């Protein structure tokens, strides 16, 4: 299942939800319970696998990883 990013149109809370595409319409803001959400398109992860999520993504620069937020061996 993919992770979706949303911004609440009422309270402007930014949050992520791990859900199926068929359930996207059922998501509510965890802060104010509003259903009027705007989908936010942030960084997209491409490549990798379950044992090494950043493999093939080219996300590391000088040992700093934008995928996991720390030093890694991707």
mmCIF file of the N, C-alpha and C atoms, coordinates in Angstrom:
data_MODEL
# 
_entry.id   MODEL 
# 
loop_
_atom_site.group_PDB 
_atom_site.id 
_atom_site.type_symbol 
_atom_site.label_atom_id 
_atom_site.label_alt_id 
_atom_site.label_comp_id 
_atom_site.label_asym_id 
_atom_site.label_entity_id 
_atom_site.label_seq_id 
_atom_site.pdbx_PDB_ins_code 
_atom_site.Cartn_x 
_atom_site.Cartn_y 
_atom_site.Cartn_z 
_atom_site.occupancy 
_atom_site.B_iso_or_equiv 
_atom_site.pdbx_formal_charge 
_atom_site.auth_seq_id 
_atom_site.auth_comp_id 
_atom_site.auth_asym_id 
_atom_site.auth_atom_id 
_atom_site.pdbx_PDB_model_num 
ATOM 1   N N  . UNK A 1 1  ? 0.832   -1.182 0.000  1.00 0.00 ? 1  UNK A N  1 
ATOM 2   C CA . UNK A 1 1  ? 0.000   0.000  0.000  1.00 0.00 ? 1  UNK A CA 1 
ATOM 3   C C  . UNK A 1 1  ? 0.880   1.251  0.000  1.00 0.00 ? 1  UNK A C  1 
ATOM 4   N N  . UNK A 1 2  ? 0.443   2.261  -0.696 1.00 0.00 ? 2  UNK A N  1 
ATOM 5   C CA . UNK A 1 2  ? 1.219   3.508  -0.753 1.00 0.00 ? 2  UNK A CA 1 
ATOM 6   C C  . UNK A 1 2  ? 0.940   4.434  0.431  1.00 0.00 ? 2  UNK A C  1 
ATOM 7   N N  . UNK A 1 3  ? 1.833   5.377  0.604  1.00 0.00 ? 3  UNK A N  1 
ATOM 8   C CA . UNK A 1 3  ? 1.667   6.424  1.611  1.00 0.00 ? 3  UNK A CA 1 
ATOM 9   C C  . UNK A 1 3  ? 1.228   7.693  0.898  1.00 0.00 ? 3  UNK A C  1 
ATOM 10  N N  . UNK A 1 4  ? 0.173   8.317  1.386  1.00 0.00 ? 4  UNK A N  1 
ATOM 11  C CA . UNK A 1 4  ? -0.352  9.545  0.805  1.00 0.00 ? 4  UNK A CA 1 
ATOM 12  C C  . UNK A 1 4  ? -0.141  10.685 1.782  1.00 0.00 ? 4  UNK A C  1 
ATOM 13  N N  . UNK A 1 5  ? 0.139   11.874 1.263  1.00 0.00 ? 5  UNK A N  1 
ATOM 14  C CA . UNK A 1 5  ? 0.296   13.068 2.083  1.00 0.00 ? 5  UNK A CA 1 
ATOM 15  C C  . UNK A 1 5  ? -0.905  13.976 1.856  1.00 0.00 ? 5  UNK A C  1 
ATOM 16  N N  . UNK A 1 6  ? -1.405  14.543 2.959  1.00 0.00 ? 6  UNK A N  1 
ATOM 17  C CA . UNK A 1 6  ? -2.565  15.427 2.881  1.00 0.00 ? 6  UNK A CA 1 
ATOM 18  C C  . UNK A 1 6  ? -2.334  16.688 3.695  1.00 0.00 ? 6  UNK A C  1 
ATOM 19  N N  . UNK A 1 7  ? -3.051  17.741 3.323  1.00 0.00 ? 7  UNK A N  1 
ATOM 20  C CA . UNK A 1 7  ? -3.131  18.978 4.091  1.00 0.00 ? 7  UNK A CA 1 
ATOM 21  C C  . UNK A 1 7  ? -4.612  19.242 4.322  1.00 0.00 ? 7  UNK A C  1 
ATOM 22  N N  . UNK A 1 8  ? -4.987  19.427 5.580  1.00 0.00 ? 8  UNK A N  1 
ATOM 23  C CA . UNK A 1 8  ? -6.380  19.703 5.916  1.00 0.00 ? 8  UNK A CA 1 
ATOM 24  C C  . UNK A 1 8  ? -6.726  21.120 5.471  1.00 0.00 ? 8  UNK A C  1 
ATOM 25  N N  . UNK A 1 9  ? -7.831  21.268 4.769  1.00 0.00 ? 9  UNK A N  1 
ATOM 26  C CA . UNK A 1 9  ? -8.254  22.581 4.297  1.00 0.00 ? 9  UNK A CA 1 
ATOM 27  C C  . UNK A 1 9  ? -8.794  23.450 5.429  1.00 0.00 ? 9  UNK A C  1 
ATOM 28  N N  . UNK A 1 10 ? -9.149  22.847 6.556  1.00 0.00 ? 10 UNK A N  1 
ATOM 29  C CA . UNK A 1 10 ? -9.688  23.599 7.676  1.00 0.00 ? 10 UNK A CA 1 
ATOM 30  C C  . UNK A 1 10 ? -8.588  24.086 8.620  1.00 0.00 ? 10 UNK A C  1 
ATOM 31  N N  . UNK A 1 11 ? -7.780  23.159 9.149  1.00 0.00 ? 11 UNK A N  1 
ATOM 32  C CA . UNK A 1 11 ? -6.775  23.539 10.151 1.00 0.00 ? 11 UNK A CA 1 
ATOM 33  C C  . UNK A 1 11 ? -5.350  23.576 9.604  1.00 0.00 ? 11 UNK A C  1 
ATOM 34  N N  . UNK A 1 12 ? -5.170  23.233 8.322  1.00 0.00 ? 12 UNK A N  1 
ATOM 35  C CA . UNK A 1 12 ? -3.869  23.252 7.630  1.00 0.00 ? 12 UNK A CA 1 
ATOM 36  C C  . UNK A 1 12 ? -2.875  22.230 8.177  1.00 0.00 ? 12 UNK A C  1 
ATOM 37  N N  . UNK A 1 13 ? -3.350  21.231 8.925  1.00 0.00 ? 13 UNK A N  1 
ATOM 38  C CA . UNK A 1 13 ? -2.479  20.167 9.447  1.00 0.00 ? 13 UNK A CA 1 
ATOM 39  C C  . UNK A 1 13 ? -1.974  19.325 8.278  1.00 0.00 ? 13 UNK A C  1 
ATOM 40  N N  . UNK A 1 14 ? -0.680  19.032 8.267  1.00 0.00 ? 14 UNK A N  1 
ATOM 41  C CA . UNK A 1 14 ? -0.047  18.226 7.226  1.00 0.00 ? 14 UNK A CA 1 
ATOM 42  C C  . UNK A 1 14 ? 0.214   16.852 7.823  1.00 0.00 ? 14 UNK A C  1 
ATOM 43  N N  . UNK A 1 15 ? -0.245  15.796 7.137  1.00 0.00 ? 15 UNK A N  1 
ATOM 44  C CA . UNK A 1 15 ? -0.060  14.447 7.673  1.00 0.00 ? 15 UNK A CA 1 
ATOM 45  C C  . UNK A 1 15 ? 0.041   13.423 6.550  1.00 0.00 ? 15 UNK A C  1 
ATOM 46  N N  . UNK A 1 16 ? 0.539   12.238 6.901  1.00 0.00 ? 16 UNK A N  1 
ATOM 47  C CA . UNK A 1 16 ? 0.689   11.134 5.959  1.00 0.00 ? 16 UNK A CA 1 
ATOM 48  C C  . UNK A 1 16 ? -0.208  9.985  6.394  1.00 0.00 ? 16 UNK A C  1 
ATOM 49  N N  . UNK A 1 17 ? -0.716  9.238  5.408  1.00 0.00 ? 17 UNK A N  1 
ATOM 50  C CA . UNK A 1 17 ? -1.564  8.081  5.676  1.00 0.00 ? 17 UNK A CA 1 
ATOM 51  C C  . UNK A 1 17 ? -1.104  6.931  4.793  1.00 0.00 ? 17 UNK A C  1 
ATOM 52  N N  . UNK A 1 18 ? -0.923  5.767  5.398  1.00 0.00 ? 18 UNK A N  1 
ATOM 53  C CA . UNK A 1 18 ? -0.563  4.544  4.687  1.00 0.00 ? 18 UNK A CA 1 
ATOM 54  C C  . UNK A 1 18 ? -1.857  3.769  4.462  1.00 0.00 ? 18 UNK A C  1 
ATOM 55  N N  . UNK A 1 19 ? -2.372  3.785  3.222  1.00 0.00 ? 19 UNK A N  1 
ATOM 56  C CA . UNK A 1 19 ? -3.666  3.165  2.942  1.00 0.00 ? 19 UNK A CA 1 
ATOM 57  C C  . UNK A 1 19 ? -3.772  2.763  1.476  1.00 0.00 ? 19 UNK A C  1 
ATOM 58  N N  . UNK A 1 20 ? -4.789  2.022  1.150  1.00 0.00 ? 20 UNK A N  1 
ATOM 59  C CA . UNK A 1 20 ? -5.029  1.643  -0.247 1.00 0.00 ? 20 UNK A CA 1 
ATOM 60  C C  . UNK A 1 20 ? -5.719  2.787  -0.976 1.00 0.00 ? 20 UNK A C  1 
ATOM 61  N N  . UNK A 1 21 ? -5.602  2.804  -2.278 1.00 0.00 ? 21 UNK A N  1 
ATOM 62  C CA . UNK A 1 21 ? -6.211  3.868  -3.090 1.00 0.00 ? 21 UNK A CA 1 
ATOM 63  C C  . UNK A 1 21 ? -7.737  3.862  -2.949 1.00 0.00 ? 21 UNK A C  1 
ATOM 64  N N  . UNK A 1 22 ? -8.325  2.700  -2.728 1.00 0.00 ? 22 UNK A N  1 
ATOM 65  C CA . UNK A 1 22 ? -9.778  2.617  -2.602 1.00 0.00 ? 22 UNK A CA 1 
ATOM 66  C C  . UNK A 1 22 ? -10.291 3.229  -1.294 1.00 0.00 ? 22 UNK A C  1 
ATOM 67  N N  . UNK A 1 23 ? -9.422  3.432  -0.310 1.00 0.00 ? 23 UNK A N  1 
ATOM 68  C CA . UNK A 1 23 ? -9.818  3.994  0.983  1.00 0.00 ? 23 UNK A CA 1 
ATOM 69  C C  . UNK A 1 23 ? -9.450  5.464  1.137  1.00 0.00 ? 23 UNK A C  1 
ATOM 70  N N  . UNK A 1 24 ? -8.842  6.085  0.106  1.00 0.00 ? 24 UNK A N  1 
ATOM 71  C CA . UNK A 1 24 ? -8.424  7.482  0.208  1.00 0.00 ? 24 UNK A CA 1 
ATOM 72  C C  . UNK A 1 24 ? -9.585  8.419  0.526  1.00 0.00 ? 24 UNK A C  1 
ATOM 73  N N  . UNK A 1 25 ? -10.760 8.150  0.019  1.00 0.00 ? 25 UNK A N  1 
ATOM 74  C CA . UNK A 1 25 ? -11.924 8.999  0.254  1.00 0.00 ? 25 UNK A CA 1 
ATOM 75  C C  . UNK A 1 25 ? -12.465 8.939  1.666  1.00 0.00 ? 25 UNK A C  1 
ATOM 76  N N  . UNK A 1 26 ? -12.004 7.982  2.474  1.00 0.00 ? 26 UNK A N  1 
ATOM 77  C CA . UNK A 1 26 ? -12.484 7.812  3.845  1.00 0.00 ? 26 UNK A CA 1 
ATOM 78  C C  . UNK A 1 26 ? -11.581 8.493  4.873  1.00 0.00 ? 26 UNK A C  1 
ATOM 79  N N  . UNK A 1 27 ? -10.499 9.101  4.436  1.00 0.00 ? 27 UNK A N  1 
ATOM 80  C CA . UNK A 1 27 ? -9.512  9.682  5.343  1.00 0.00 ? 27 UNK A CA 1 
ATOM 81  C C  . UNK A 1 27 ? -10.036 10.994 5.924  1.00 0.00 ? 27 UNK A C  1 
ATOM 82  N N  . UNK A 1 28 ? -9.811  11.165 7.225  1.00 0.00 ? 28 UNK A N  1 
ATOM 83  C CA . UNK A 1 28 ? -10.171 12.411 7.906  1.00 0.00 ? 28 UNK A CA 1 
ATOM 84  C C  . UNK A 1 28 ? -8.920  12.984 8.582  1.00 0.00 ? 28 UNK A C  1 
ATOM 85  N N  . UNK A 1 29 ? -8.938  14.275 8.830  1.00 0.00 ? 29 UNK A N  1 
ATOM 86  C CA . UNK A 1 29 ? -7.829  14.938 9.501  1.00 0.00 ? 29 UNK A CA 1 
ATOM 87  C C  . UNK A 1 29 ? -7.735  14.425 10.939 1.00 0.00 ? 29 UNK A C  1 
ATOM 88  N N  . UNK A 1 30 ? -6.549  13.984 11.369 1.00 0.00 ? 30 UNK A N  1 
ATOM 89  C CA . UNK A 1 30 ? -6.408  13.497 12.745 1.00 0.00 ? 30 UNK A CA 1 
ATOM 90  C C  . UNK A 1 30 ? -6.474  14.613 13.796 1.00 0.00 ? 30 UNK A C  1 
ATOM 91  N N  . UNK A 1 31 ? -6.354  15.858 13.377 1.00 0.00 ? 31 UNK A N  1 
ATOM 92  C CA . UNK A 1 31 ? -6.390  16.989 14.313 1.00 0.00 ? 31 UNK A CA 1 
ATOM 93  C C  . UNK A 1 31 ? -7.805  17.512 14.536 1.00 0.00 ? 31 UNK A C  1 
ATOM 94  N N  . UNK A 1 32 ? -8.556  17.721 13.444 1.00 0.00 ? 32 UNK A N  1 
ATOM 95  C CA . UNK A 1 32 ? -9.879  18.359 13.586 1.00 0.00 ? 32 UNK A CA 1 
ATOM 96  C C  . UNK A 1 32 ? -11.028 17.508 13.031 1.00 0.00 ? 32 UNK A C  1 
ATOM 97  N N  . UNK A 1 33 ? -10.734 16.330 12.506 1.00 0.00 ? 33 UNK A N  1 
ATOM 98  C CA . UNK A 1 33 ? -11.725 15.389 11.956 1.00 0.00 ? 33 UNK A CA 1 
ATOM 99  C C  . UNK A 1 33 ? -12.454 15.911 10.725 1.00 0.00 ? 33 UNK A C  1 
ATOM 100 N N  . UNK A 1 34 ? -11.880 16.887 10.053 1.00 0.00 ? 34 UNK A N  1 
ATOM 101 C CA . UNK A 1 34 ? -12.449 17.417 8.813  1.00 0.00 ? 34 UNK A CA 1 
ATOM 102 C C  . UNK A 1 34 ? -12.183 16.423 7.678  1.00 0.00 ? 34 UNK A C  1 
ATOM 103 N N  . UNK A 1 35 ? -13.111 16.325 6.755  1.00 0.00 ? 35 UNK A N  1 
ATOM 104 C CA . UNK A 1 35 ? -12.936 15.437 5.596  1.00 0.00 ? 35 UNK A CA 1 
ATOM 105 C C  . UNK A 1 35 ? -12.461 16.191 4.357  1.00 0.00 ? 35 UNK A C  1 
ATOM 106 N N  . UNK A 1 36 ? -12.414 17.510 4.413  1.00 0.00 ? 36 UNK A N  1 
ATOM 107 C CA . UNK A 1 36 ? -11.994 18.285 3.246  1.00 0.00 ? 36 UNK A CA 1 
ATOM 108 C C  . UNK A 1 36 ? -10.473 18.418 3.268  1.00 0.00 ? 36 UNK A C  1 
ATOM 109 N N  . UNK A 1 37 ? -9.840  17.532 2.504  1.00 0.00 ? 37 UNK A N  1 
ATOM 110 C CA . UNK A 1 37 ? -8.389  17.449 2.480  1.00 0.00 ? 37 UNK A CA 1 
ATOM 111 C C  . UNK A 1 37 ? -7.860  17.734 1.090  1.00 0.00 ? 37 UNK A C  1 
ATOM 112 N N  . UNK A 1 38 ? -6.668  18.255 1.044  1.00 0.00 ? 38 UNK A N  1 
ATOM 113 C CA . UNK A 1 38 ? -5.973  18.468 -0.224 1.00 0.00 ? 38 UNK A CA 1 
ATOM 114 C C  . UNK A 1 38 ? -4.794  17.515 -0.234 1.00 0.00 ? 38 UNK A C  1 
ATOM 115 N N  . UNK A 1 39 ? -4.694  16.721 -1.284 1.00 0.00 ? 39 UNK A N  1 
ATOM 116 C CA . UNK A 1 39 ? -3.565  15.812 -1.375 1.00 0.00 ? 39 UNK A CA 1 
ATOM 117 C C  . UNK A 1 39 ? -2.308  16.619 -1.680 1.00 0.00 ? 39 UNK A C  1 
ATOM 118 N N  . UNK A 1 40 ? -1.258  16.317 -0.953 1.00 0.00 ? 40 UNK A N  1 
ATOM 119 C CA . UNK A 1 40 ? 0.023   17.003 -1.110 1.00 0.00 ? 40 UNK A CA 1 
ATOM 120 C C  . UNK A 1 40 ? 0.982   16.051 -1.791 1.00 0.00 ? 40 UNK A C  1 
ATOM 121 N N  . UNK A 1 41 ? 1.671   16.547 -2.795 1.00 0.00 ? 41 UNK A N  1 
ATOM 122 C CA . UNK A 1 41 ? 2.612   15.712 -3.526 1.00 0.00 ? 41 UNK A CA 1 
ATOM 123 C C  . UNK A 1 41 ? 4.023   16.109 -3.152 1.00 0.00 ? 41 UNK A C  1 
ATOM 124 N N  . UNK A 1 42 ? 4.619   15.337 -2.249 1.00 0.00 ? 42 UNK A N  1 
ATOM 125 C CA . UNK A 1 42 ? 5.980   15.601 -1.796 1.00 0.00 ? 42 UNK A CA 1 
ATOM 126 C C  . UNK A 1 42 ? 6.965   14.737 -2.557 1.00 0.00 ? 42 UNK A C  1 
ATOM 127 N N  . UNK A 1 43 ? 8.012   14.362 -1.891 1.00 0.00 ? 43 UNK A N  1 
ATOM 128 C CA . UNK A 1 43 ? 9.047   13.524 -2.489 1.00 0.00 ? 43 UNK A CA 1 
ATOM 129 C C  . UNK A 1 43 ? 8.477   12.149 -2.816 1.00 0.00 ? 43 UNK A C  1 
ATOM 130 N N  . UNK A 1 44 ? 8.886   11.610 -3.917 1.00 0.00 ? 44 UNK A N  1 
ATOM 131 C CA . UNK A 1 44 ? 8.445   10.290 -4.346 1.00 0.00 ? 44 UNK A CA 1 
ATOM 132 C C  . UNK A 1 44 ? 9.625   9.348  -4.262 1.00 0.00 ? 44 UNK A C  1 
ATOM 133 N N  . UNK A 1 45 ? 9.441   8.215  -3.602 1.00 0.00 ? 45 UNK A N  1 
ATOM 134 C CA . UNK A 1 45 ? 10.499  7.217  -3.498 1.00 0.00 ? 45 UNK A CA 1 
ATOM 135 C C  . UNK A 1 45 ? 10.413  6.272  -4.689 1.00 0.00 ? 45 UNK A C  1 
ATOM 136 N N  . UNK A 1 46 ? 11.508  6.155  -5.406 1.00 0.00 ? 46 UNK A N  1 
ATOM 137 C CA . UNK A 1 46 ? 11.564  5.251  -6.561 1.00 0.00 ? 46 UNK A CA 1 
ATOM 138 C C  . UNK A 1 46 ? 12.742  4.325  -6.359 1.00 0.00 ? 46 UNK A C  1 
ATOM 139 N N  . UNK A 1 47 ? 12.517  3.053  -6.542 1.00 0.00 ? 47 UNK A N  1 
ATOM 140 C CA . UNK A 1 47 ? 13.601  2.073  -6.432 1.00 0.00 ? 47 UNK A CA 1 
ATOM 141 C C  . UNK A 1 47 ? 13.667  1.470  -5.050 1.00 0.00 ? 47 UNK A C  1 
ATOM 142 N N  . UNK A 1 48 ? 14.662  0.603  -4.866 1.00 0.00 ? 48 UNK A N  1 
ATOM 143 C CA . UNK A 1 48 ? 14.863  -0.046 -3.587 1.00 0.00 ? 48 UNK A CA 1 
ATOM 144 C C  . UNK A 1 48 ? 14.072  -1.327 -3.461 1.00 0.00 ? 48 UNK A C  1 
ATOM 145 N N  . UNK A 1 49 ? 14.186  -1.926 -2.290 1.00 0.00 ? 49 UNK A N  1 
ATOM 146 C CA . UNK A 1 49 ? 13.470  -3.145 -1.980 1.00 0.00 ? 49 UNK A CA 1 
ATOM 147 C C  . UNK A 1 49 ? 13.246  -3.188 -0.477 1.00 0.00 ? 49 UNK A C  1 
ATOM 148 N N  . UNK A 1 50 ? 12.571  -4.217 0.021  1.00 0.00 ? 50 UNK A N  1 
ATOM 149 C CA . UNK A 1 50 ? 12.234  -4.258 1.439  1.00 0.00 ? 50 UNK A CA 1 
ATOM 150 C C  . UNK A 1 50 ? 13.453  -4.344 2.345  1.00 0.00 ? 50 UNK A C  1 
ATOM 151 N N  . UNK A 1 51 ? 14.509  -5.029 1.913  1.00 0.00 ? 51 UNK A N  1 
ATOM 152 C CA . UNK A 1 51 ? 15.681  -5.162 2.767  1.00 0.00 ? 51 UNK A CA 1 
ATOM 153 C C  . UNK A 1 51 ? 16.606  -3.958 2.684  1.00 0.00 ? 51 UNK A C  1 
ATOM 154 N N  . UNK A 1 52 ? 16.521  -3.168 1.599  1.00 0.00 ? 52 UNK A N  1 
ATOM 155 C CA . UNK A 1 52 ? 17.357  -1.983 1.434  1.00 0.00 ? 52 UNK A CA 1 
ATOM 156 C C  . UNK A 1 52 ? 16.536  -0.937 0.704  1.00 0.00 ? 52 UNK A C  1 
ATOM 157 N N  . UNK A 1 53 ? 15.665  -0.194 1.420  1.00 0.00 ? 53 UNK A N  1 
ATOM 158 C CA . UNK A 1 53 ? 14.688  0.695  0.786  1.00 0.00 ? 53 UNK A CA 1 
ATOM 159 C C  . UNK A 1 53 ? 15.251  1.746  -0.154 1.00 0.00 ? 53 UNK A C  1 
ATOM 160 N N  . UNK A 1 54 ? 16.450  2.203  0.056  1.00 0.00 ? 54 UNK A N  1 
ATOM 161 C CA . UNK A 1 54 ? 16.994  3.251  -0.796 1.00 0.00 ? 54 UNK A CA 1 
ATOM 162 C C  . UNK A 1 54 ? 17.819  2.744  -1.954 1.00 0.00 ? 54 UNK A C  1 
ATOM 163 N N  . UNK A 1 55 ? 17.964  1.435  -2.074 1.00 0.00 ? 55 UNK A N  1 
ATOM 164 C CA . UNK A 1 55 ? 18.798  0.872  -3.129 1.00 0.00 ? 55 UNK A CA 1 
ATOM 165 C C  . UNK A 1 55 ? 18.295  1.297  -4.490 1.00 0.00 ? 55 UNK A C  1 
ATOM 166 N N  . UNK A 1 56 ? 19.168  1.856  -5.288 1.00 0.00 ? 56 UNK A N  1 
ATOM 167 C CA . UNK A 1 56 ? 18.801  2.247  -6.637 1.00 0.00 ? 56 UNK A CA 1 
ATOM 168 C C  . UNK A 1 56 ? 18.106  3.584  -6.731 1.00 0.00 ? 56 UNK A C  1 
ATOM 169 N N  . UNK A 1 57 ? 17.901  4.260  -5.595 1.00 0.00 ? 57 UNK A N  1 
ATOM 170 C CA . UNK A 1 57 ? 17.150  5.514  -5.641 1.00 0.00 ? 57 UNK A CA 1 
ATOM 171 C C  . UNK A 1 57 ? 18.037  6.719  -5.878 1.00 0.00 ? 57 UNK A C  1 
ATOM 172 N N  . UNK A 1 58 ? 19.338  6.556  -5.657 1.00 0.00 ? 58 UNK A N  1 
ATOM 173 C CA . UNK A 1 58 ? 20.231  7.691  -5.820 1.00 0.00 ? 58 UNK A CA 1 
ATOM 174 C C  . UNK A 1 58 ? 19.965  8.773  -4.799 1.00 0.00 ? 58 UNK A C  1 
ATOM 175 N N  . UNK A 1 59 ? 19.466  8.391  -3.606 1.00 0.00 ? 59 UNK A N  1 
ATOM 176 C CA . UNK A 1 59 ? 19.051  9.365  -2.607 1.00 0.00 ? 59 UNK A CA 1 
ATOM 177 C C  . UNK A 1 59 ? 20.174  9.809  -1.679 1.00 0.00 ? 59 UNK A C  1 
ATOM 178 N N  . UNK A 1 60 ? 21.328  9.157  -1.718 1.00 0.00 ? 60 UNK A N  1 
ATOM 179 C CA . UNK A 1 60 ? 22.424  9.497  -0.808 1.00 0.00 ? 60 UNK A CA 1 
ATOM 180 C C  . UNK A 1 60 ? 23.417  10.431 -1.486 1.00 0.00 ? 60 UNK A C  1 
ATOM 181 N N  . UNK A 1 61 ? 23.821  11.450 -0.748 1.00 0.00 ? 61 UNK A N  1 
ATOM 182 C CA . UNK A 1 61 ? 24.820  12.396 -1.221 1.00 0.00 ? 61 UNK A CA 1 
ATOM 183 C C  . UNK A 1 61 ? 25.855  12.560 -0.126 1.00 0.00 ? 61 UNK A C  1 
ATOM 184 N N  . UNK A 1 62 ? 27.072  12.220 -0.421 1.00 0.00 ? 62 UNK A N  1 
ATOM 185 C CA . UNK A 1 62 ? 28.164  12.342 0.565  1.00 0.00 ? 62 UNK A CA 1 
ATOM 186 C C  . UNK A 1 62 ? 27.837  11.637 1.874  1.00 0.00 ? 62 UNK A C  1 
ATOM 187 N N  . UNK A 1 63 ? 27.176  10.479 1.807  1.00 0.00 ? 63 UNK A N  1 
ATOM 188 C CA . UNK A 1 63 ? 26.859  9.718  3.009  1.00 0.00 ? 63 UNK A CA 1 
ATOM 189 C C  . UNK A 1 63 ? 25.628  10.185 3.742  1.00 0.00 ? 63 UNK A C  1 
ATOM 190 N N  . UNK A 1 64 ? 24.989  11.256 3.310  1.00 0.00 ? 64 UNK A N  1 
ATOM 191 C CA . UNK A 1 64 ? 23.755  11.730 3.941  1.00 0.00 ? 64 UNK A CA 1 
ATOM 192 C C  . UNK A 1 64 ? 22.577  11.226 3.135  1.00 0.00 ? 64 UNK A C  1 
ATOM 193 N N  . UNK A 1 65 ? 21.694  10.532 3.791  1.00 0.00 ? 65 UNK A N  1 
ATOM 194 C CA . UNK A 1 65 ? 20.598  9.876  3.079  1.00 0.00 ? 65 UNK A CA 1 
ATOM 195 C C  . UNK A 1 65 ? 19.288  10.622 3.246  1.00 0.00 ? 65 UNK A C  1 
ATOM 196 N N  . UNK A 1 66 ? 18.685  11.025 2.135  1.00 0.00 ? 66 UNK A N  1 
ATOM 197 C CA . UNK A 1 66 ? 17.382  11.696 2.204  1.00 0.00 ? 66 UNK A CA 1 
ATOM 198 C C  . UNK A 1 66 ? 16.248  10.687 2.396  1.00 0.00 ? 66 UNK A C  1 
ATOM 199 N N  . UNK A 1 67 ? 16.520  9.381  2.167  1.00 0.00 ? 67 UNK A N  1 
ATOM 200 C CA . UNK A 1 67 ? 15.506  8.362  2.342  1.00 0.00 ? 67 UNK A CA 1 
ATOM 201 C C  . UNK A 1 67 ? 15.288  8.040  3.808  1.00 0.00 ? 67 UNK A C  1 
ATOM 202 N N  . UNK A 1 68 ? 16.390  7.803  4.542  1.00 0.00 ? 68 UNK A N  1 
ATOM 203 C CA . UNK A 1 68 ? 16.245  7.409  5.947  1.00 0.00 ? 68 UNK A CA 1 
ATOM 204 C C  . UNK A 1 68 ? 16.655  8.518  6.912  1.00 0.00 ? 68 UNK A C  1 
ATOM 205 N N  . UNK A 1 69 ? 17.169  9.650  6.394  1.00 0.00 ? 69 UNK A N  1 
ATOM 206 C CA . UNK A 1 69 ? 17.472  10.788 7.237  1.00 0.00 ? 69 UNK A CA 1 
ATOM 207 C C  . UNK A 1 69 ? 18.770  10.681 8.014  1.00 0.00 ? 69 UNK A C  1 
ATOM 208 N N  . UNK A 1 70 ? 19.616  9.737  7.652  1.00 0.00 ? 70 UNK A N  1 
ATOM 209 C CA . UNK A 1 70 ? 20.878  9.599  8.376  1.00 0.00 ? 70 UNK A CA 1 
ATOM 210 C C  . UNK A 1 70 ? 21.951  9.061  7.441  1.00 0.00 ? 70 UNK A C  1 
ATOM 211 N N  . UNK A 1 71 ? 23.052  8.661  8.020  1.00 0.00 ? 71 UNK A N  1 
ATOM 212 C CA . UNK A 1 71 ? 24.121  8.045  7.232  1.00 0.00 ? 71 UNK A CA 1 
ATOM 213 C C  . UNK A 1 71 ? 23.741  6.590  6.975  1.00 0.00 ? 71 UNK A C  1 
ATOM 214 N N  . UNK A 1 72 ? 24.002  6.117  5.773  1.00 0.00 ? 72 UNK A N  1 
ATOM 215 C CA . UNK A 1 72 ? 23.635  4.747  5.445  1.00 0.00 ? 72 UNK A CA 1 
ATOM 216 C C  . UNK A 1 72 ? 24.542  4.205  4.359  1.00 0.00 ? 72 UNK A C  1 
ATOM 217 N N  . UNK A 1 73 ? 24.253  2.999  3.937  1.00 0.00 ? 73 UNK A N  1 
ATOM 218 C CA . UNK A 1 73 ? 25.058  2.351  2.911  1.00 0.00 ? 73 UNK A CA 1 
ATOM 219 C C  . UNK A 1 73 ? 24.244  2.030  1.673  1.00 0.00 ? 73 UNK A C  1 
ATOM 220 N N  . UNK A 1 74 ? 23.323  2.885  1.310  1.00 0.00 ? 74 UNK A N  1 
ATOM 221 C CA . UNK A 1 74 ? 22.459  2.618  0.142  1.00 0.00 ? 74 UNK A CA 1 
ATOM 222 C C  . UNK A 1 74 ? 23.282  2.589  -1.110 1.00 0.00 ? 74 UNK A C  1 
# 
